[in-house]
Amino acid sequence: MIGEGRGPAQDGDRHHSDDLHRSQDDDDQNGDAEAQFLLDDEDFGTYEQYELDDVTSQPLLTSSGPRGKKVGSRQSSARAARLSTQARFIARLRGPQQPEPNVIRPFLPSVQKRPVRWLAKVLPHAWQKTVVLVLFLAAWAFSLAVPLVNSKGTLRDASGHVVRHLDCVDTLWRRNNECGLDGIDCQPFSNASFAFRCPADCAGVRVLNPRHVGPVDVNYRPLVIGGPVYRGDSFVCGSAIHAGVIDDASGGCGVATLTGAYYRYFASDQHGIESIGFDSHFPLSFSVAQDAVRVKCGSQKDPRQLLLAVSVSFTAALSLFTTSPSVLYFVSFVGIFAHVALVSDPPNFSGPSDTILPALVSQFVGRLLPALFCVAIMYYACARRALRDLPAGAQVEKTVLWVGGFWVGALSNHTFGWIPLSRLSAHDLAQQPGAKAALAAIVLVVALVVAQQAYSFWREARLFPHLALYGLFVAGLLACLALPGLELRIHHYILALILLPGTSMQTRPSLLYQGLLLGLFANGVARWGFDSLLQTAAALRGDALWESLVPEAVAPLIYADDSPQRISFKWLPVDTAASFDGLSVLVNDVERYRRFFAGEPLAEQIFTWTRDPAAVHTPEYFRFAYMRGGGALDYSQAGTWFVNATWSQGPGYYR
């Protein structure tokens, strides 16, 4: 280790430096032999020895032959000059003649050594340290398990029913026409209630693809419509936070009561969530309130803030008191991976509370084993070089840079959540405000980091092997891009695996970057699993728009003097009707019409909507979509039938 002055680690660095010198000399000799072979050609004639550094200042060849020989001599001189220039350029790219291995020389090493010295004094034998390490890990696991069981175990309401655990994006009404005609698959609409429990950090959860709310499309904001009575497709947990029933920082429990149809959902800004207004009617509404279950849930709030402090303390203590790179690396990874998978960013699970914790543990174990295989390779490929022979006088720096960076990456859903960049797709970059500027800034930062790391590799004369490695990476990605029918998707964990080899050196920036990338890998795999590098367009699309053709309706027929009032629609024929199965119509975001072309061609279809003007005092919104495979494609923009029976068509989709 390197502390104050020369130590064993520096001797090791000298040996390593000698090896690099010998390797450089061998490379230079091989380069000279190669240049000699290239110059040894019968067209060159006879030549005299020359200096590579001054080939243009003296003749390379002497010849008494004819003029043709002299011309050949000049050509060979130019060729030799080019070869010498290339040789010098390649030699410079390889690095300095005497490589300079990067070694951290810590600040105040005597102060940073104190934890290790104290531990060696208290526990002088190796077996004692092993026993303490086992007890340390057991205490860490116990401190993690007890709050988890208490917060995610079985919970019953005042009536003895199992409380339902909800995810942040759970709703009572599904998007578009997924509830079926007239919402039959999302009943009951009223006269029902249930107790629920929400995790923490739901206030910042947003929709990432447009959702229809009457005349507008909502995107990149929490889907909470109305308040204190909420539309049925609102996020239940977001609505509970908006109503003040639960706390965003720790989650909590409440009771949702289904109240049936409701008119005019008013927008308001409460408890950090700005709800969305809707000025018409919807068949399913709900309210949220506290109940006797709240008392039982008081000790079972989401413990992620408490457990974050516990886990950070354990990893920091481990880093301060150990000098073993393998112990620090693997123990920290397993602990932080478990924290992400079970506490800070668990996968989306909803259902009876007695099924949540077993499902989380099962998925955690299933993802941990292949993740350990990957990080083991990364340890021997790059992390060991950065952590091995790290001086004991750098314990605090190692903790701040490597462990701190690890936590920043692992908590990327919080630490990088402010960046307006959700997914690297053309659609998101075009739709999300600030996404293109954020991507440009990220690319610039990454370019600066790459340049700085490349210079450090050049100082160690290790730039060429890494350039070759990243050349293979680029070639592989280009090959993936060329595959037909598949799209390349660079996930968090893939990006981390690609960049980690660029941190295989012992510098302070490398410690920070390496920890950050390992944290991104842990977060990506623990949260989403090993999602494929290549995905089909359908899998990549998710619930995004299809960018499909939408039906064009002719001007509707309105019967305003009748009671009830009626409005009828017909649609223009479409050349590609054979590729569609049928037609769907939404009225106020509820499917009210579904017909298939096999039974009734498009030209014969007529949709008529009726309303009682004495009962309905709000506008109504109409959207049309083709269907394929039993599901609806993109719906048109909304046309509005006002209270006075006049019609306003959506821009671009009606004639």
C-alpha angles and dihedrals in degrees: 000000000000118000129136104348133341120344142160092284091058091050087053089050090053091053089047090049090050090052090051090050092051090047090050092049091050090050091050091050091049089048091051091049090050092050090048091052092050091050094047098091131133091233090066094067117203117336141184128229114275139185117251091216094057107030094135097053098061136037114265098199137042119198138164092193129110126295092271088063090055092052089051089050091056091048092049090049091055091047092050090049091053091048092049091050091050091047092052091047093051091046091053092048090053090061140251121333088246108040117220111217111215111244127173114234103198128224115245093357094182090060094046091049094059098091091052093045092048092050092048090051095048096039107029096166127073094228090056091054090049092053092048090049091053091049090046092054092045090053090049092051092046093050088052098044101049097057090042094054090045094049102036102029127103114308127184130198127230090278094053096253120138110258115239117239111219132199119226093256099046116127136178093228123048126224127276111336098339091113090062131234110339088356093285093153093055099053143161098071098181147003093055137099138179138186118242141183123213130199123233126271098038096130093079096048110115139182111258097197128047118279121195116240106172110289096355137066113227120210140162095017137086112284099232113139119192130335152253081014108040131203113251096249093057120115103264095212092044089050091050090053091047090051092049093242095122134022120244093217095058107012117221146180137292145151124257117207120197111224103179124222119011138178129220114009108206124217119235140163113232136154094353098311125101108207125213124245125228120186100199141057132288128185098228126050134157142189129209128218144162119261142168087291087068090069092053091046094051094093093037102064120136105285098200095119092051093044092048090060090046095049094044089051093051094048092046092050091048091052094047096050103038130071095183110108094200094051092048093045102047099034092049092048095050092046095047092042089054091047092054095043096046107024124013103034110004120176120267109279128159132170140084110349092238091066101047104078095046089049092050094049092046093053092043092056092044092055097038098065098057089039090057090053090055095046091047089059090046090051094056093038101049119340096065092058091053097044103032116093089010104157118253086231089070099062095118094044091049090051095048097042107032102028093035092050089047091057093045090055095042091053093047091133085069106023094049098026091103092064108099094228119104105163135002097240129122091240095053093043090054097044107036114081112243094008096120093048091048091050091049091051092048092049090051093050092047091049091053091048091049091051092050093048092046090055091052090051090049090055088055092046089240100113098103097058091049092047088053091049093051089045087060090048092052092046091051093050091048089051089052090051090055095056110108120237094015134093128212115241119186104204126192094263094046092051090050093050091050095050100039096082087062090067098058097121137081105255131119094246090050092053090052095045093045094052091046093051093047088052091051089050092050092047095047096049098038092049104035106012126224096323113188123271087218120047137174118248091250094053092046093047096060107168095340124122118287091217086226133155114275127210119265114220125205118231106295125242111239125198101194098162095058125089110252098031117234137203122188130197135199127178136225116249117260127211093220096050090121090070092057128073101205150315133281129194127198121202111191088346093303120112108245101162134039124166132165123221092225090070100029124018118229093249091060098046120108125177118201123187122193132194138177108240090205091060104031115064099162135078119261127219127218129198129176131205140171119238130225128179091001094301132097122252122205118333121223124247114279125275115202129223104196128210091257088059095251120136130226115189125217114255115269101357105078137061 
